[in-house]
Amino acid sequence: MINILIGTKNPYKAGVMGYMLKGIQNINIYLLKDTKIDIEVEEDGSSLLENAQKKAVEISKHTDMYVLTSDGGVDIPALGDKWDILRNQRIVGHDNPDIQKVNTLLELMKGIKKDERKVEYHLSLALALKGKLIASFEDITDRGYIVEELSYGDIPPGMWMGYVWYYPELNKTYTQLNEEELKEVNKQGDGLRRKLKNVIDKIESIV
């Protein structure tokens, strides 16, 4: 069995990495919040991949387990220099209420129409052991469009981007999806899941 520590105390990020590990055989999954490891790794890399790699390497120096970390960001190509995939929250105001973040984004996108409102979610994963990077990879795990107008209820806590992330083929935003629709949307990340599984399978074969 391979012991894998999910290297984040953020519940949402831990859930994403747990999903990426789902279905992989011969692994035990542990959470950082359940350990005595207390380390803050500054995300100062020049890319999402660099940030994930740095976190995995630094956290793995404090445990004998393999450490899996991630870094993700939303890319909105039409905004050009007005948007930074590495600093989404900084642009809309990290501590602002969700509705204020939504309105800031919609104001930034004012005048941008239809197909130009494309949005993508990039996710990077890194796996390390005892301070050594084992593998890392990045892929686009979600694609959609930013709505032009808001016309429905409250924003679920912390889900401001999902509130405006629209799937034309479903005629729904992310926060409106039912369980089956979420499963279909999540399949966009299957390429990244396969890459992670292949790496872990190779490790398991030599352990």
N, C-alpha and C positions, 0 to 999 in steps of 0.2 A: 504493500500500500504506500501511496505517496501522500505526504501531509502538505497541504497547500493553505497558506495564510492569506486571506483577502486583506490587502494592506490599505484599508481606509476605515475610518469611523463614521463616514457619511452613509446613512442607511440607504439612500437612493443608489449611490455608486456601488455599495456592497451588493445590492440587489441585482444590478446590471452584471457585475462580475460573477455572481452566483448563477445567473442565467447562462452566461457564457460557459460555465463549467457543467451545466446540467447535462446529464446523460453520459458523462465520461466515467469509465469504470476504474475501479481500484484507486480511488482517491478519498482522503478525508479532508473536509473543508473546515477551516477555523476562521474566526473573525478577530480582527485587531482589537476590538472593544473588549474582548474576553481575555486578553493577555495583559501582562504588566509593561508592555512596550509603550513608552511615552516619548514620541519623537515627532517633531514638526519638520517636514521637508519643504523648503521653499520651492515653489514652482516657477523658476526663473529661466527655464529653457527657451530656446528659440522656436520650438515646435511642440505640439502635443506629445509626439513620440519621445522627445528628449525629456519632457516632464515625467512621463510614465516610467521611463528607464531610470531616471535619477531616484524616484521614489522607491522603486523595486530594489535597487542596489542598496540604498541607505537603510531601508527597513530590514533587509535580509541580513545585515551585519549584526542584528540583535536577536536572531533566532536560528534554529537548525532546520526550520521548515522552508520549503519553497515559498516565495512571496509573489503574489500576483497583484499588480497595480494597474491603474488606468488613468487616462486623462481624455476628456472629450470636449468638443466645442462645436458650436453652430456656425456654419458658413452661409452668408447671404451675399452671393457674388455681385448682385446689382448695386450694393451699397459701397463697393470699392473701399477707399480709405476711411470711410465713415464707420466701418465695422472691423473688428479684430477677432478672429476665431479664438485667440488665446485669452481674450479679455472681454467676453460677452457681458458679464455681470458689471464690470467697471463702467461700460458704456451706458448701460441703462440705470446704473446706480445700485450697487450691491445691497444697500440697506433700505432702499425705497420699497414702499408697498407694491404688491404684484400689479395692481391696476396702473400704478404710475409707470412701472417698467413696460407694460403693454402699450400705454399711450406714447411713451418715449419712442419705442420701436416703430409704431405706426406713423408717428410724425416723421421719423427718419426716412420712412418709405413712401412718404407722400409724393404722388405723381408717378410712382412706379406701378405699371399696370400688368395684370394677368401673368403671362408666362415669365415675365422678368422678376416676379416675386418668388422665384424658386429658392428653396432653403434645403440645406443638407446637414446631417449630423455626422461628424467625424469622430471615431473612437479609436484610441490607441491602447494597447495592452502590452505589459512587460512582465516577464517572469525572471526572477533572480534567486540565487542560492548563495548564502554566506558571502555576500558582497560582490558576487560575480553575475553579470547579466547572462542569462541562458538564451532568451529569445525575446523578440519584440516585433510587433506588427500593427498596422493601422488600416482602417477601411471605412467606407461610408456605410453607416448602419441604418439610416433613415433618410427619406426624401419626401418633400412636400412643398407647400406654398404658404406664404403668409397671407392671412385674410386681409381684405381691404377695409372691412367694417365689422364692428362688434354688434351682435344682435341677440345675445342670449345671456343667461344667468351669471352667477358668481364664479370667480376663478377658484378652483380647488387650491388649497394652500401649497405654495411652492411650485405650482404647475403653470406659471404664467406663459412660458413658451409653448407648452402643449395646448394652451387655450387659444392660441392664434395659429397653430400649425395645422394646415388644412390639407386633406386628401381628396382631390376632385373625384376620383373613382368611387369613393365612398360617400361623398358629399357630407363629410363630417370633419371636425377637428379632432386632434388626438384625445382631448379630454372627454369627447363624446363617444368614443369607441366602446363597443361591448367586448366581452371576453374573447369571442371568436375573432373579431376584427383585430384586436390587439395581437393575437397569435399570428395572424397573417402579416401584419405590419412588422412584427419582430423577426420574421423570416428574412428580412433584408440584412440582418446581421449574421446569417448562417455562414457566410464566407469566412468571417472572422472567427466564429466558433470552430469551424473545421481546422483552421490554422492552429488554434490553441490545442485542440484535441490531438492533432498530429504530433505536436511537440511533446505533449504529456505522454502519449502512447509510446514514443521513442524512449523517453526517460524510464517509463515503467518496464520496458523490455530489457533494460540493462541493470535495473536495480536488483 
